[in-house]
Amino acid sequence: LELSAKQLSTALQYSPTPGLADLVKQLKDLQTRFHQPKVDFELLVTTGSQDGIEKAICAFTNEGDSILVDSPCYSGTLAILRPRKHKLIECPMDGHGLIPERLGEILDGMSEQERPKILYTVPTGQNPGGSTLTTERKQKIYQLAQKYNLLILEDDPYYFLRFGEAPAPQNDVEYKVPTTESFLSMDTDGRVVRFDSFSKVLSSGLRLGFVSGPQPLIDRIQLH
């Protein structure tokens, strides 16, 4: 690894809150390539994706608010939610991930005042359940989010991981886009905030993640 004098000078100085400008640009290009968002989006670099999740929870909820979560739910996120005394509304899952029909039943059975504002889910290789949501189920879940005005927190650190014997690509041109469409890619209303991480594809010790979403939501996260 070699750094030019200009790169070294930049790296040793304070950077804008979203992160180093060159890094933010490259990550935005990455998101555009793989997700092709339908709404204008911004991006914020965080100290691991879990740092972004905590900032988002603090930005969009008050202590004690209800939140829809996968059942079972990722333990790292539970460690964020429980100290804030959030009421966790568990959404049943099966081998194909969160069940849209059950989510709809839960929301139908609540009054407008009772309904949560946020759905938190790990759609790919769900931790600890291991399931992956199909594109069809994601579309149904997104429609429910539109119907009930939910914000979707898409925690997707395993998006680029694969099982099987497919040969590794020799360059980025050969790399194929994952077959399941992300919530970010199908968002037309600006109601999805996506969390990505380098911990599973580069190094967990780097503690480097990034958050993507509509500018008004990213601006609120930046304040935390």
C-alpha positions as CSV (number, residue, x, y, z in Angstrom):
1,L,0.0,0.0,0.0
2,E,1.4,3.4,-1.0
3,L,0.0,6.8,-0.3
4,S,0.9,9.9,-2.1
5,A,1.8,13.0,-0.2
6,K,-1.6,14.5,-0.9
7,Q,-3.4,11.3,0.3
8,L,-1.3,11.2,3.4
9,S,-1.9,14.8,4.2
10,T,-5.7,14.3,3.8
11,A,-5.6,11.1,5.9
12,L,-4.0,12.9,8.8
13,Q,-6.4,15.8,8.9
14,Y,-10.0,16.1,10.2
15,S,-12.5,15.0,7.6
16,P,-16.1,15.9,7.0
17,T,-18.6,14.1,9.2
18,P,-19.7,11.7,6.5
19,G,-16.1,10.5,6.0
20,L,-13.2,11.1,3.6
21,A,-14.6,12.6,0.5
22,D,-12.9,10.1,-1.9
23,L,-14.0,7.1,0.2
24,V,-17.6,8.4,0.4
25,K,-17.6,8.8,-3.4
26,Q,-16.3,5.3,-4.0
27,L,-18.9,3.8,-1.6
28,K,-21.7,5.8,-3.3
29,D,-20.5,4.4,-6.6
30,L,-20.6,0.9,-5.1
31,Q,-24.2,1.4,-3.9
32,T,-25.3,2.8,-7.2
33,R,-23.7,-0.2,-9.1
34,F,-25.2,-2.9,-6.9
35,H,-28.5,-1.4,-5.8
36,Q,-29.4,1.3,-8.3
37,P,-31.4,3.3,-5.8
38,K,-34.6,4.9,-7.2
39,V,-34.4,7.9,-4.9
40,D,-31.5,10.3,-4.3
41,F,-29.4,9.0,-1.5
42,E,-26.5,10.1,0.8
43,L,-23.9,8.0,2.6
44,L,-22.3,8.1,6.0
45,V,-19.1,6.2,7.0
46,T,-19.4,4.7,10.5
47,T,-17.3,2.8,13.1
48,G,-18.7,-0.5,12.0
49,S,-22.4,-0.9,10.9
50,Q,-23.5,-1.4,14.5
51,D,-22.4,2.1,15.2
52,G,-24.7,3.3,12.4
53,I,-27.6,1.2,13.7
54,E,-27.2,2.7,17.2
55,K,-27.1,6.3,15.8
56,A,-30.2,5.5,13.7
57,I,-32.2,4.1,16.6
58,C,-31.3,7.2,18.7
59,A,-32.2,9.5,15.8
60,F,-35.6,8.0,14.9
61,T,-37.0,6.8,18.2
62,N,-37.6,7.8,21.7
63,E,-36.8,5.6,24.7
64,G,-39.6,3.0,25.2
65,D,-40.9,3.2,21.6
66,S,-42.1,0.0,20.0
67,I,-39.9,-1.5,17.2
68,L,-40.6,-4.4,14.9
69,V,-37.7,-6.9,14.9
70,D,-36.9,-10.3,13.4
71,S,-37.6,-13.3,15.7
72,P,-35.0,-14.3,16.6
73,C,-33.2,-11.0,16.5
74,Y,-29.5,-10.2,16.2
75,S,-28.0,-10.0,19.7
76,G,-25.9,-7.0,18.9
77,T,-29.0,-5.0,18.1
78,L,-30.7,-6.3,21.2
79,A,-27.8,-4.8,23.2
80,I,-28.7,-1.4,21.7
81,L,-32.5,-1.7,22.1
82,R,-32.8,-3.1,25.6
83,P,-31.0,-0.4,27.6
84,R,-33.4,2.1,25.9
85,K,-36.3,0.1,27.1
86,H,-37.8,-0.4,23.6
87,K,-40.9,-2.6,23.3
88,L,-39.8,-5.3,20.9
89,I,-42.5,-6.6,18.6
90,E,-41.2,-10.0,17.3
91,C,-42.0,-10.8,13.7
92,P,-42.1,-14.6,13.0
93,M,-39.7,-16.1,10.4
94,D,-39.3,-19.3,8.5
95,G,-36.7,-20.8,6.2
96,H,-37.2,-17.9,3.8
97,G,-37.0,-15.1,6.3
98,L,-39.6,-12.8,7.8
99,I,-43.1,-13.8,6.9
100,P,-45.0,-10.9,5.3
101,E,-48.5,-12.3,6.1
102,R,-47.6,-12.6,9.8
103,L,-46.2,-9.0,9.8
104,G,-49.4,-7.8,8.2
105,E,-51.5,-9.6,10.9
106,I,-49.4,-7.9,13.6
107,L,-49.9,-4.5,12.2
108,D,-53.6,-5.0,11.4
109,G,-54.1,-5.9,15.1
110,M,-52.7,-2.6,16.4
111,S,-54.2,0.8,16.6
112,E,-52.5,3.7,14.8
113,Q,-51.2,5.0,18.2
114,E,-49.8,1.5,19.0
115,R,-48.1,0.8,15.7
116,P,-44.3,1.2,15.6
117,K,-42.5,3.5,13.3
118,I,-39.6,1.2,12.5
119,L,-39.0,-2.3,11.2
120,Y,-35.4,-3.6,11.8
121,T,-34.4,-6.7,9.8
122,V,-31.4,-8.6,8.6
123,P,-32.5,-9.8,5.2
124,T,-29.5,-11.9,4.0
125,G,-28.1,-14.8,6.0
126,Q,-30.2,-13.6,9.0
127,N,-28.2,-13.7,12.3
128,P,-28.9,-16.0,14.1
129,G,-31.6,-17.6,12.1
130,G,-29.6,-18.0,8.8
131,S,-32.5,-17.4,6.4
132,T,-32.5,-15.1,3.4
133,L,-35.5,-13.1,2.3
134,T,-36.6,-13.6,-1.3
135,T,-37.2,-10.6,-3.5
136,E,-40.9,-11.4,-3.6
137,R,-41.2,-11.3,0.2
138,K,-39.2,-8.1,0.3
139,Q,-41.6,-6.5,-2.1
140,K,-44.6,-7.6,0.1
141,I,-42.8,-6.2,3.2
142,Y,-42.1,-2.9,1.5
143,Q,-45.8,-2.6,0.5
144,L,-46.7,-3.1,4.1
145,A,-44.2,-0.4,5.1
146,Q,-45.9,1.9,2.6
147,K,-49.4,1.0,3.9
148,Y,-48.4,1.5,7.6
149,N,-45.8,4.3,7.1
150,L,-42.9,2.3,8.4
151,L,-39.2,3.1,8.2
152,I,-37.1,0.0,7.2
153,L,-33.7,-0.4,8.8
154,E,-32.0,-2.9,6.4
155,D,-29.0,-4.4,8.2
156,D,-27.2,-6.3,5.5
157,P,-23.6,-7.2,6.3
158,Y,-23.8,-10.6,4.6
159,Y,-25.1,-9.4,1.3
160,F,-21.9,-10.2,-0.7
161,L,-21.2,-13.6,0.9
162,R,-22.0,-16.9,-0.9
163,F,-22.2,-20.6,-0.2
164,G,-21.3,-23.2,-2.9
165,E,-18.6,-23.9,-5.3
166,A,-18.8,-20.9,-7.7
167,P,-15.3,-19.7,-8.6
168,A,-14.2,-16.4,-7.2
169,P,-14.2,-13.6,-9.7
170,Q,-10.8,-12.5,-11.0
171,N,-11.7,-8.8,-11.2
172,D,-14.7,-6.5,-10.5
173,V,-16.0,-6.9,-14.0
174,E,-16.6,-10.6,-13.5
175,Y,-18.3,-10.1,-10.2
176,K,-22.1,-10.7,-10.5
177,V,-24.7,-8.7,-8.6
178,P,-26.3,-10.8,-5.8
179,T,-29.6,-12.3,-7.0
180,T,-31.9,-10.9,-4.4
181,E,-33.0,-7.3,-4.7
182,S,-32.3,-5.1,-1.7
183,F,-34.9,-2.9,0.1
184,L,-32.7,0.1,-0.8
185,S,-33.1,-0.8,-4.5
186,M,-36.9,-1.1,-4.4
187,D,-37.4,2.1,-2.2
188,T,-39.5,4.7,-4.0
189,D,-40.6,6.7,-1.0
190,G,-37.4,7.4,0.9
191,R,-38.3,5.0,3.8
192,V,-35.2,2.7,3.7
193,V,-32.0,3.1,5.6
194,R,-29.4,0.5,4.7
195,F,-26.4,-0.6,6.8
196,D,-23.3,-2.2,5.2
197,S,-20.1,-3.5,6.7
198,F,-16.6,-4.4,5.6
199,S,-16.3,-6.7,8.6
200,K,-17.4,-9.8,6.7
201,V,-15.6,-9.2,3.4
202,L,-12.4,-7.4,4.4
203,S,-11.6,-7.4,8.1
204,S,-13.7,-7.2,11.3
205,G,-10.9,-5.5,13.1
206,L,-11.1,-2.4,10.9
207,R,-14.6,-1.5,12.4
208,L,-15.6,0.1,9.1
209,G,-19.2,0.4,8.0
210,F,-21.5,2.7,6.1
211,V,-25.1,3.9,6.1
212,S,-27.1,4.7,3.0
213,G,-30.4,6.4,2.7
214,P,-32.3,9.6,1.8
215,Q,-30.5,12.8,2.7
216,P,-33.0,14.0,5.4
217,L,-32.6,10.7,7.3
218,I,-28.8,10.5,6.9
219,D,-28.6,14.2,8.1
220,R,-30.4,13.2,11.3
221,I,-28.1,10.2,11.9
222,Q,-25.1,12.5,11.5
223,L,-26.2,14.6,14.4
224,H,-25.9,11.6,16.8
